[in-house]
Amino acid sequence: MELKFPEGFIWGAATSAYQIEGAWNEDGKGINVWDRFVRQPYRVLNGDTGDVSSDHYHRMQEDVALMKWLGLNTYHFSTSWTRILPEGRGQVNEKGLDFYERLVDELLKTNITPFLTLHHWDYPQTLQKAGGWPNRDSVKWFVDYARVLFDRLGDRVAYWGTFNEPWVIAFLGYAQGIMAPGICDYSQAYQTVHHLLLAHGKTVEMFKQGGYNGNISIILNLEHFVPHTESKANQDACDRAYQENSDLFLDPIFRGIYPKALFSWIGVHAPKIHEGDMEIISQPIDFLGVNHYRTESISYAMDGGLLKFKSRPHSSPGWGVTEMGWGVDPDGLAFVLRNLKENYGNPRMYISENGCAFRDIPDGDGFVNDQGRINYLRAHIQVIYKMIQEGVNLDGYYVWSLLDNFEWSSGYVPRFGIVRVDYETKKRIPKQSAHWYREVISSNGIGV
């Protein structure tokens, strides 16, 4: 039996600039916070850097040819802010902008629809020195950067994202310090959330007023949480986890408010909000990008940080955990999508990232028979089919990731790609999951 998806459902793959491009200081590119972060001791596993990574910058045409072989309808990528504006603002670097123009044109030539996200964590280091995201001026800096890309590519890009996973920028970058810029300050983290959302709203407003073509959105990492036991303390802790991961972003975007219970809990760490900010943040968007990977089991813990909880991976029976230590629970995706349908007006949505890292074991030719990854993807795509039947307004799916790449503070150990990259030779070798996904796309359906 095969589950057939609606006509027009789009199938894609996703990457991000810092994770695959390399060429970290070539052709006029400026320094971003990750270029600096990876050079600090003990920040990244094995001292790895994204200096070369998958070398997409020099192999872009080869990678687009791979996308064509896969049959992708669409490709989700991000642009490097400092490749376009080396100092974060001011003078445009034409060589950097030209790279993305050539990428978009190459995609269109092969009938692949571009989905461009403006910011996937690689913030300019010069702007970080000027205060970074906690500085309200960052809103203007971002809007000016976005305008450069809208003016150059607005006639050819169908889908735009403002930010990818602002939760990660704020909480892993500014609260926990395990991602760039490596700061541990909850007040800065919550102010960063507000300024990211304000920059998003201002950018959407500018996009609409400018009459640019295409659709614009934001991409949120929406995970599922379950209480470890049914005790009230665990249930309340689970609510706080949801409020920080989901409500903190969904409520202002779709309702123009922040979650009251969360702001009451965080107290003095709540951000400074100016009059009119919430109206700007809640500018109507054309769709919502949903990144989803895992479910976490939540327990109340006195030593559990500001929100007093600890999490552990939660998996459905028989699944185990991924190489990242993440639980595998396809039904968690169903919960996330139902929540959006029932509580946030059932917006038009795309699954903008979904995938997993299992330990790849290549054969003598470098080929990987990654059945675990296929099982993970199949289970989640089956959930998507079921949710569409339930009336969820979901129009497409992007696997994470097209290529093995630099996995941030985990370096090169985890491999999320459906295409293996030999990091010594940079040779691309489609894994079994790539061949499987190619069949899914070709048939617009999936077996059960």
DANOR-V803843 format. One record per residue. N is the residue number from 1. RES is the residue in one small letter. SS is DSSP state (@ for helix, = for strand, . for the rest). PSI is psi in degrees with one decimal (none if undefined). NEAR is the number of other C-alpha atoms within 10 Angstrom. Layout:
n:N res:RES ss:SS psi:PSI near:NEAR
n:N res:RES ss:SS psi:PSI near:NEAR
//
This chain:
n:1 res:m ss:. psi:140.7 near:7
n:2 res:e ss:= psi:134.7 near:11
n:3 res:l ss:= psi:114.8 near:15
n:4 res:k ss:= psi:130.5 near:13
n:5 res:f ss:. psi:158.8 near:20
n:6 res:p ss:. psi:148.9 near:14
n:7 res:e ss:. psi:133.8 near:8
n:8 res:g ss:. psi:-8.9 near:10
n:9 res:f ss:. psi:135.2 near:15
n:10 res:i ss:= psi:143.2 near:19
n:11 res:w ss:= psi:129.9 near:23
n:12 res:g ss:= psi:-176.0 near:28
n:13 res:a ss:= psi:157.5 near:26
n:14 res:a ss:= psi:153.7 near:23
n:15 res:t ss:. psi:179.9 near:23
n:16 res:s ss:. psi:155.7 near:24
n:17 res:a ss:@ psi:-57.6 near:22
n:18 res:y ss:@ psi:-30.1 near:29
n:19 res:q ss:@ psi:-24.3 near:26
n:20 res:i ss:@ psi:-22.6 near:23
n:21 res:e ss:. psi:-42.7 near:24
n:22 res:g ss:. psi:-147.3 near:20
n:23 res:a ss:. psi:48.2 near:19
n:24 res:w ss:. psi:-23.5 near:23
n:25 res:n ss:. psi:29.9 near:15
n:26 res:e ss:. psi:155.0 near:12
n:27 res:d ss:. psi:37.5 near:13
n:28 res:g ss:. psi:3.7 near:17
n:29 res:k ss:. psi:138.9 near:20
n:30 res:g ss:. psi:178.1 near:22
n:31 res:i ss:. psi:132.8 near:21
n:32 res:n ss:= psi:175.3 near:27
n:33 res:v ss:@ psi:-27.6 near:22
n:34 res:w ss:@ psi:-34.4 near:24
n:35 res:d ss:@ psi:-36.4 near:21
n:36 res:r ss:@ psi:-44.8 near:14
n:37 res:f ss:@ psi:-43.0 near:21
n:38 res:v ss:. psi:-15.0 near:22
n:39 res:r ss:. psi:0.7 near:13
n:40 res:q ss:. psi:138.1 near:12
n:41 res:p ss:. psi:141.8 near:10
n:42 res:y ss:. psi:14.9 near:11
n:43 res:r ss:. psi:-34.7 near:20
n:44 res:v ss:. psi:138.6 near:20
n:45 res:l ss:@ psi:130.4 near:16
n:46 res:n ss:@ psi:12.9 near:13
n:47 res:g ss:@ psi:21.9 near:15
n:48 res:d ss:. psi:154.9 near:19
n:49 res:t ss:. psi:166.4 near:25
n:50 res:g ss:. psi:19.1 near:24
n:51 res:d ss:. psi:-40.7 near:19
n:52 res:v ss:. psi:-44.6 near:21
n:53 res:s ss:. psi:-131.4 near:26
n:54 res:s ss:. psi:-1.3 near:28
n:55 res:d ss:. psi:35.5 near:20
n:56 res:h ss:@ psi:-30.8 near:22
n:57 res:y ss:@ psi:-36.9 near:20
n:58 res:h ss:@ psi:-8.3 near:14
n:59 res:r ss:@ psi:25.1 near:12
n:60 res:m ss:@ psi:-46.4 near:17
n:61 res:q ss:@ psi:-38.5 near:15
n:62 res:e ss:@ psi:-40.0 near:12
n:63 res:d ss:@ psi:-37.4 near:18
n:64 res:v ss:@ psi:-36.2 near:21
n:65 res:a ss:@ psi:-37.4 near:14
n:66 res:l ss:@ psi:-42.0 near:18
n:67 res:m ss:@ psi:-40.2 near:21
n:68 res:k ss:@ psi:-42.7 near:17
n:69 res:w ss:@ psi:-41.2 near:12
n:70 res:l ss:@ psi:-25.8 near:22
n:71 res:g ss:. psi:19.2 near:20
n:72 res:l ss:. psi:137.4 near:23
n:73 res:n ss:. psi:-25.5 near:22
n:74 res:t ss:= psi:154.2 near:25
n:75 res:y ss:= psi:126.9 near:24
n:76 res:h ss:= psi:117.5 near:24
n:77 res:f ss:= psi:168.8 near:20
n:78 res:s ss:= psi:160.8 near:25
n:79 res:t ss:. psi:149.5 near:22
n:80 res:s ss:. psi:115.2 near:27
n:81 res:w ss:@ psi:-46.8 near:29
n:82 res:t ss:@ psi:-9.2 near:27
n:83 res:r ss:@ psi:-26.5 near:30
n:84 res:i ss:@ psi:-43.1 near:26
n:85 res:l ss:. psi:92.0 near:22
n:86 res:p ss:. psi:-31.7 near:23
n:87 res:e ss:. psi:7.1 near:20
n:88 res:g ss:. psi:-21.6 near:25
n:89 res:r ss:. psi:167.3 near:18
n:90 res:g ss:. psi:-128.0 near:11
n:91 res:q ss:. psi:129.9 near:10
n:92 res:v ss:. psi:137.0 near:18
n:93 res:n ss:. psi:102.1 near:18
n:94 res:e ss:@ psi:-33.7 near:13
n:95 res:k ss:@ psi:-39.0 near:15
n:96 res:g ss:@ psi:-44.8 near:21
n:97 res:l ss:@ psi:-36.8 near:20
n:98 res:d ss:@ psi:-36.1 near:14
n:99 res:f ss:@ psi:-45.8 near:18
n:100 res:y ss:@ psi:-31.9 near:22
n:101 res:e ss:@ psi:-42.4 near:16
n:102 res:r ss:@ psi:-38.2 near:13
n:103 res:l ss:@ psi:-48.9 near:17
n:104 res:v ss:@ psi:-44.6 near:21
n:105 res:d ss:@ psi:-37.9 near:17
n:106 res:e ss:@ psi:-40.0 near:17
n:107 res:l ss:@ psi:-47.6 near:21
n:108 res:l ss:@ psi:-34.4 near:15
n:109 res:k ss:@ psi:-28.5 near:11
n:110 res:t ss:. psi:17.9 near:15
n:111 res:n ss:. psi:35.2 near:14
n:112 res:i ss:. psi:125.7 near:20
n:113 res:t ss:= psi:125.2 near:21
n:114 res:p ss:= psi:136.1 near:23
n:115 res:f ss:= psi:106.0 near:24
n:116 res:l ss:= psi:120.3 near:24
n:117 res:t ss:= psi:132.3 near:24
n:118 res:l ss:= psi:-28.7 near:23
n:119 res:h ss:= psi:117.0 near:23
n:120 res:h ss:. psi:62.2 near:25
n:121 res:w ss:. psi:-13.2 near:26
n:122 res:d ss:. psi:71.0 near:23
n:123 res:y ss:. psi:143.0 near:24
n:124 res:p ss:= psi:133.4 near:25
n:125 res:q ss:@ psi:-34.7 near:23
n:126 res:t ss:@ psi:-37.4 near:18
n:127 res:l ss:@ psi:-30.3 near:19
n:128 res:q ss:@ psi:-41.2 near:17
n:129 res:k ss:@ psi:-26.0 near:9
n:130 res:a ss:. psi:10.5 near:12
n:131 res:g ss:. psi:-16.4 near:13
n:132 res:g ss:@ psi:-157.5 near:19
n:133 res:w ss:@ psi:-27.8 near:26
n:134 res:p ss:@ psi:-16.8 near:23
n:135 res:n ss:. psi:124.7 near:15
n:136 res:r ss:. psi:-24.0 near:18
n:137 res:d ss:@ psi:-19.6 near:15
n:138 res:s ss:@ psi:-26.0 near:22
n:139 res:v ss:@ psi:-49.2 near:21
n:140 res:k ss:@ psi:-41.2 near:16
n:141 res:w ss:@ psi:-41.9 near:16
n:142 res:f ss:@ psi:-42.9 near:23
n:143 res:v ss:@ psi:-39.8 near:20
n:144 res:d ss:@ psi:-40.3 near:17
n:145 res:y ss:@ psi:-45.6 near:21
n:146 res:a ss:@ psi:-39.2 near:21
n:147 res:r ss:@ psi:-36.6 near:16
n:148 res:v ss:@ psi:-44.8 near:15
n:149 res:l ss:@ psi:-38.9 near:19
n:150 res:f ss:@ psi:-42.6 near:20
n:151 res:d ss:@ psi:-35.8 near:12
n:152 res:r ss:@ psi:-37.8 near:14
n:153 res:l ss:@ psi:3.0 near:19
n:154 res:g ss:. psi:-19.4 near:19
n:155 res:d ss:. psi:-6.4 near:11
n:156 res:r ss:. psi:-14.4 near:17
n:157 res:v ss:. psi:124.2 near:21
n:158 res:a ss:. psi:-35.2 near:17
n:159 res:y ss:= psi:132.3 near:21
n:160 res:w ss:= psi:140.1 near:28
n:161 res:g ss:= psi:142.1 near:25
n:162 res:t ss:= psi:-62.1 near:26
n:163 res:f ss:= psi:145.5 near:23
n:164 res:n ss:= psi:121.7 near:25
n:165 res:e ss:. psi:65.5 near:21
n:166 res:p ss:@ psi:-25.1 near:25
n:167 res:w ss:@ psi:-40.8 near:23
n:168 res:v ss:@ psi:-45.7 near:22
n:169 res:i ss:@ psi:-48.0 near:25
n:170 res:a ss:@ psi:-49.9 near:30
n:171 res:f ss:@ psi:-35.8 near:24
n:172 res:l ss:@ psi:-26.5 near:19
n:173 res:g ss:@ psi:-36.1 near:23
n:174 res:y ss:@ psi:-19.7 near:27
n:175 res:a ss:@ psi:-45.5 near:22
n:176 res:q ss:. psi:-21.3 near:17
n:177 res:g ss:. psi:15.1 near:17
n:178 res:i ss:. psi:-5.1 near:19
n:179 res:m ss:. psi:165.1 near:24
n:180 res:a ss:. psi:141.7 near:25
n:181 res:p ss:. psi:6.1 near:23
n:182 res:g ss:. psi:37.9 near:18
n:183 res:i ss:. psi:144.1 near:18
n:184 res:c ss:. psi:86.7 near:16
n:185 res:d ss:. psi:106.4 near:16
n:186 res:y ss:@ psi:-30.5 near:21
n:187 res:s ss:@ psi:-43.8 near:18
n:188 res:q ss:@ psi:-36.8 near:23
n:189 res:a ss:@ psi:-47.0 near:27
n:190 res:y ss:@ psi:-32.3 near:25
n:191 res:q ss:@ psi:-36.1 near:22
n:192 res:t ss:@ psi:-44.0 near:27
n:193 res:v ss:@ psi:-49.2 near:24
n:194 res:h ss:@ psi:-42.6 near:29
n:195 res:h ss:@ psi:-33.8 near:26
n:196 res:l ss:@ psi:-45.2 near:26
n:197 res:l ss:@ psi:-37.8 near:25
n:198 res:l ss:@ psi:-41.2 near:26
n:199 res:a ss:@ psi:-39.0 near:26
n:200 res:h ss:@ psi:-51.8 near:27
n:201 res:g ss:@ psi:-43.1 near:27
n:202 res:k ss:@ psi:-37.0 near:21
n:203 res:t ss:@ psi:-41.8 near:27
n:204 res:v ss:@ psi:-44.0 near:28
n:205 res:e ss:@ psi:-46.2 near:18
n:206 res:m ss:@ psi:-39.8 near:17
n:207 res:f ss:@ psi:-46.0 near:22
n:208 res:k ss:@ psi:-44.7 near:17
n:209 res:q ss:@ psi:-30.3 near:9
n:210 res:g ss:. psi:-8.5 near:13
n:211 res:g ss:. psi:26.9 near:9
n:212 res:y ss:. psi:152.8 near:18
n:213 res:n ss:. psi:164.8 near:17
n:214 res:g ss:. psi:-175.9 near:16
n:215 res:n ss:= psi:147.4 near:17
n:216 res:i ss:= psi:148.1 near:25
n:217 res:s ss:= psi:-170.5 near:23
n:218 res:i ss:= psi:152.7 near:25
n:219 res:i ss:= psi:120.0 near:24
n:220 res:l ss:= psi:140.1 near:24
n:221 res:n ss:= psi:101.9 near:21
n:222 res:l ss:. psi:107.6 near:25
n:223 res:e ss:. psi:170.7 near:20
n:224 res:h ss:= psi:145.3 near:24
n:225 res:f ss:= psi:140.0 near:26
n:226 res:v ss:= psi:143.0 near:21
n:227 res:p ss:= psi:139.5 near:21
n:228 res:h ss:. psi:-36.0 near:19
n:229 res:t ss:. psi:176.0 near:13
n:230 res:e ss:. psi:13.0 near:11
n:231 res:s ss:. psi:150.5 near:12
n:232 res:k ss:@ psi:-37.9 near:11
n:233 res:a ss:@ psi:-40.9 near:17
n:234 res:n ss:@ psi:-38.9 near:22
n:235 res:q ss:@ psi:-42.0 near:19
n:236 res:d ss:@ psi:-40.2 near:18
n:237 res:a ss:@ psi:-39.1 near:26
n:238 res:c ss:@ psi:-39.4 near:25
n:239 res:d ss:@ psi:-42.2 near:18
n:240 res:r ss:@ psi:-37.4 near:22
n:241 res:a ss:@ psi:-43.6 near:26
n:242 res:y ss:@ psi:-42.9 near:18
n:243 res:q ss:@ psi:-40.3 near:20
n:244 res:e ss:@ psi:-41.1 near:17
n:245 res:n ss:@ psi:-39.7 near:21
n:246 res:s ss:@ psi:-59.4 near:19
n:247 res:d ss:@ psi:-34.2 near:21
n:248 res:l ss:@ psi:-25.4 near:21
n:249 res:f ss:@ psi:-42.6 near:28
n:250 res:l ss:@ psi:-40.9 near:22
n:251 res:d ss:@ psi:-48.7 near:17
n:252 res:p ss:@ psi:-36.0 near:22
n:253 res:i ss:@ psi:-43.1 near:25
n:254 res:f ss:@ psi:-18.3 near:18
n:255 res:r ss:@ psi:-10.7 near:15
n:256 res:g ss:. psi:22.9 near:16
n:257 res:i ss:. psi:158.9 near:17
n:258 res:y ss:. psi:153.5 near:18
n:259 res:p ss:. psi:118.4 near:16
n:260 res:k ss:@ psi:-42.2 near:11
n:261 res:a ss:@ psi:-41.1 near:11
n:262 res:l ss:@ psi:-43.9 near:19
n:263 res:f ss:@ psi:-30.8 near:17
n:264 res:s ss:@ psi:-38.3 near:11
n:265 res:w ss:@ psi:-45.3 near:13
n:266 res:i ss:@ psi:-17.9 near:15
n:267 res:g ss:@ psi:-116.1 near:10
n:268 res:v ss:@ psi:-13.7 near:10
n:269 res:h ss:@ psi:-5.8 near:17
n:270 res:a ss:. psi:144.2 near:19
n:271 res:p ss:. psi:159.3 near:20
n:272 res:k ss:. psi:125.6 near:11
n:273 res:i ss:. psi:129.5 near:12
n:274 res:h ss:. psi:157.4 near:7
n:275 res:e ss:. psi:132.2 near:6
n:276 res:g ss:. psi:-11.8 near:8
n:277 res:d ss:@ psi:-43.2 near:17
n:278 res:m ss:@ psi:-31.3 near:20
n:279 res:e ss:@ psi:-37.2 near:16
n:280 res:i ss:@ psi:-44.6 near:20
n:281 res:i ss:@ psi:-36.0 near:27
n:282 res:s ss:. psi:22.7 near:23
n:283 res:q ss:. psi:134.9 near:21
n:284 res:p ss:. psi:135.4 near:16
n:285 res:i ss:. psi:160.3 near:19
n:286 res:d ss:. psi:-24.6 near:16
n:287 res:f ss:. psi:174.5 near:22
n:288 res:l ss:= psi:130.0 near:22
n:289 res:g ss:= psi:126.5 near:27
n:290 res:v ss:= psi:115.4 near:25
n:291 res:n ss:= psi:129.8 near:24
n:292 res:h ss:. psi:134.2 near:22
n:293 res:y ss:. psi:-34.9 near:22
n:294 res:r ss:. psi:169.8 near:27
n:295 res:t ss:= psi:140.6 near:25
n:296 res:e ss:= psi:141.2 near:24
n:297 res:s ss:= psi:127.5 near:19
n:298 res:i ss:= psi:132.3 near:26
n:299 res:s ss:= psi:142.3 near:25
n:300 res:y ss:= psi:138.4 near:23
n:301 res:a ss:. psi:126.9 near:15
n:302 res:m ss:. psi:-33.9 near:11
n:303 res:d ss:. psi:27.2 near:10
n:304 res:g ss:. psi:39.7 near:13
n:305 res:g ss:. psi:-163.9 near:11
n:306 res:l ss:. psi:-39.0 near:12
n:307 res:l ss:. psi:0.9 near:18
n:308 res:k ss:. psi:50.4 near:17
n:309 res:f ss:= psi:158.1 near:20
n:310 res:k ss:= psi:149.9 near:20
n:311 res:s ss:= psi:153.5 near:20
n:312 res:r ss:= psi:157.2 near:15
n:313 res:p ss:= psi:141.1 near:18
n:314 res:h ss:= psi:125.0 near:24
n:315 res:s ss:. psi:148.2 near:21
n:316 res:s ss:. psi:156.3 near:14
n:317 res:p ss:. psi:132.9 near:8
n:318 res:g ss:. psi:-2.8 near:8
n:319 res:w ss:. psi:-36.7 near:15
n:320 res:g ss:. psi:-156.5 near:15
n:321 res:v ss:= psi:162.6 near:19
n:322 res:t ss:. psi:177.7 near:20
n:323 res:e ss:. psi:-23.6 near:16
n:324 res:m ss:. psi:-3.4 near:15
n:325 res:g ss:. psi:21.0 near:14
n:326 res:w ss:. psi:141.0 near:19
n:327 res:g ss:= psi:153.1 near:21
n:328 res:v ss:. psi:113.5 near:25
n:329 res:d ss:. psi:82.6 near:25
n:330 res:p ss:@ psi:-32.1 near:25
n:331 res:d ss:@ psi:-20.6 near:18
n:332 res:g ss:@ psi:-35.9 near:25
n:333 res:l ss:@ psi:-38.0 near:26
n:334 res:a ss:@ psi:-41.7 near:17
n:335 res:f ss:@ psi:-45.3 near:15
n:336 res:v ss:@ psi:-45.8 near:17
n:337 res:l ss:@ psi:-38.0 near:24
n:338 res:r ss:@ psi:-38.9 near:17
n:339 res:n ss:@ psi:-42.9 near:14
n:340 res:l ss:@ psi:-37.4 near:18
n:341 res:k ss:@ psi:-46.0 near:19
n:342 res:e ss:@ psi:-28.2 near:10
n:343 res:n ss:@ psi:-10.4 near:12
n:344 res:y ss:. psi:26.2 near:14
n:345 res:g ss:. psi:13.0 near:11
n:346 res:n ss:. psi:60.1 near:18
n:347 res:p ss:. psi:158.6 near:16
n:348 res:r ss:. psi:133.7 near:17
n:349 res:m ss:= psi:155.3 near:22
n:350 res:y ss:= psi:140.0 near:21
n:351 res:i ss:= psi:102.7 near:24
n:352 res:s ss:= psi:-15.2 near:25
n:353 res:e ss:= psi:136.0 near:24
n:354 res:n ss:. psi:127.3 near:24
n:355 res:g ss:. psi:-170.7 near:24
n:356 res:c ss:. psi:159.6 near:26
n:357 res:a ss:. psi:115.1 near:24
n:358 res:f ss:. psi:160.6 near:19
n:359 res:r ss:. psi:112.6 near:17
n:360 res:d ss:. psi:133.3 near:21
n:361 res:i ss:. psi:98.8 near:11
n:362 res:p ss:. psi:149.9 near:14
n:363 res:d ss:. psi:-170.5 near:9
n:364 res:g ss:. psi:-20.9 near:7
n:365 res:d ss:. psi:3.1 near:7
n:366 res:g ss:. psi:3.8 near:16
n:367 res:f ss:. psi:141.2 near:17
n:368 res:v ss:. psi:121.1 near:20
n:369 res:n ss:. psi:86.9 near:17
n:370 res:d ss:. psi:66.7 near:19
n:371 res:q ss:@ psi:-32.3 near:15
n:372 res:g ss:@ psi:-40.9 near:17
n:373 res:r ss:@ psi:-41.6 near:23
n:374 res:i ss:@ psi:-44.2 near:19
n:375 res:n ss:@ psi:-42.5 near:13
n:376 res:y ss:@ psi:-50.2 near:21
n:377 res:l ss:@ psi:-44.1 near:21
n:378 res:r ss:@ psi:-45.7 near:19
n:379 res:a ss:@ psi:-40.5 near:17
n:380 res:h ss:@ psi:-35.8 near:22
n:381 res:i ss:@ psi:-34.0 near:22
n:382 res:q ss:@ psi:-38.8 near:16
n:383 res:v ss:@ psi:-41.7 near:18
n:384 res:i ss:@ psi:-43.6 near:24
n:385 res:y ss:@ psi:-47.0 near:18
n:386 res:k ss:@ psi:-41.1 near:14
n:387 res:m ss:@ psi:-36.7 near:19
n:388 res:i ss:@ psi:-40.0 near:15
n:389 res:q ss:@ psi:-28.3 near:12
n:390 res:e ss:. psi:-1.1 near:11
n:391 res:g ss:. psi:7.1 near:11
n:392 res:v ss:. psi:136.0 near:22
n:393 res:n ss:. psi:73.1 near:19
n:394 res:l ss:= psi:123.7 near:23
n:395 res:d ss:= psi:-1.7 near:19
n:396 res:g ss:= psi:168.1 near:21
n:397 res:y ss:= psi:133.5 near:24
n:398 res:y ss:= psi:123.4 near:26
n:399 res:v ss:= psi:139.6 near:25
n:400 res:w ss:= psi:116.3 near:26
n:401 res:s ss:. psi:164.7 near:23
n:402 res:l ss:. psi:-47.5 near:27
n:403 res:l ss:= psi:149.6 near:24
n:404 res:d ss:. psi:144.9 near:26
n:405 res:n ss:. psi:-176.3 near:30
n:406 res:f ss:. psi:114.8 near:26
n:407 res:e ss:. psi:56.9 near:21
n:408 res:w ss:@ psi:-128.9 near:22
n:409 res:s ss:@ psi:-10.1 near:20
n:410 res:s ss:@ psi:1.1 near:15
n:411 res:g ss:. psi:-138.3 near:21
n:412 res:y ss:. psi:9.3 near:21
n:413 res:v ss:. psi:-53.5 near:18
n:414 res:p ss:. psi:139.6 near:20
n:415 res:r ss:. psi:113.7 near:23
n:416 res:f ss:. psi:-9.7 near:26
n:417 res:g ss:. psi:151.2 near:26
n:418 res:i ss:. psi:-8.3 near:29
n:419 res:v ss:= psi:123.7 near:25
n:420 res:r ss:= psi:138.3 near:26
n:421 res:v ss:= psi:121.6 near:22
n:422 res:d ss:. psi:109.2 near:13
n:423 res:y ss:. psi:-16.3 near:15
n:424 res:e ss:. psi:-47.5 near:8
n:425 res:t ss:. psi:-16.7 near:8
n:426 res:k ss:. psi:13.0 near:15
n:427 res:k ss:. psi:138.1 near:13
n:428 res:r ss:= psi:128.9 near:19
n:429 res:i ss:= psi:107.2 near:19
n:430 res:p ss:= psi:130.7 near:21
n:431 res:k ss:. psi:173.2 near:23
n:432 res:q ss:@ psi:-34.5 near:19
n:433 res:s ss:@ psi:-31.6 near:21
n:434 res:a ss:@ psi:-43.1 near:22
n:435 res:h ss:@ psi:-40.0 near:15
n:436 res:w ss:@ psi:-45.8 near:18
n:437 res:y ss:@ psi:-34.5 near:23
n:438 res:r ss:@ psi:-39.4 near:19
n:439 res:e ss:@ psi:-39.2 near:15
n:440 res:v ss:@ psi:-47.0 near:21
n:441 res:i ss:@ psi:-45.2 near:19
n:442 res:s ss:@ psi:-38.3 near:13
n:443 res:s ss:@ psi:-7.3 near:13
n:444 res:n ss:. psi:40.5 near:18
n:445 res:g ss:= psi:173.8 near:19
n:446 res:i ss:= psi:139.1 near:20
n:447 res:g ss:= psi:156.9 near:10
n:448 res:v ss:. psi:none near:9
//
